[in-house]
Amino acid sequence: QVHLVESGGGLVQAGGSLRLSCAATGLILSNADMGWFRQREFVAAFSWSGNIIEYAEPVRGRFTISRDDAKNTLYLQMNNLKPEDTGGYYCDAVRWGAWEGRHPWGQGTQVTVSS
């Protein structure tokens, strides 16, 4: 079964940075379109081919999604964080274009940004 474990969240002041990680089992990330979500809202996606990246407008220019195939891990580098970025972050395979997750989500990782 697919199991996704998010980590790297925390408490940070506005303008700070965090790097989220998504470790996957039961799913080869290089074979899947993957993404990050804040609760139910789409944040960013990384295509299986590695040549298409999509960001929600509010995070464009501040967040960077990447994938480490050797570690089968998805990352989200979050820079210049804002209070509105606060929330539980989840990773999942993505229905490309619909920007929806394909699996039940795990525990996620909490990001809290103070002003």
Sequence and secondary structure as in RCSB ss.txt:
>XXXX:A:sequence
QVHLVESGGGLVQAGGSLRLSCAATGLILSNADMGWFRQREFVAAFSWSGNIIEYAEPVRGRFTISRDDAKNTLY
LQMNNLKPEDTGGYYCDAVRWGAWEGRHPWGQGTQVTVSS
>XXXX:A:secstr
  EEEEE  EEEETT  EEEEEEEESS GGGS EEEEETTEEEEEE TTSS EEE GGGTTTEEEEEETTTTEEE
EEE S  GGG EEEEEEEEETTTTEE S     EEEEEE 
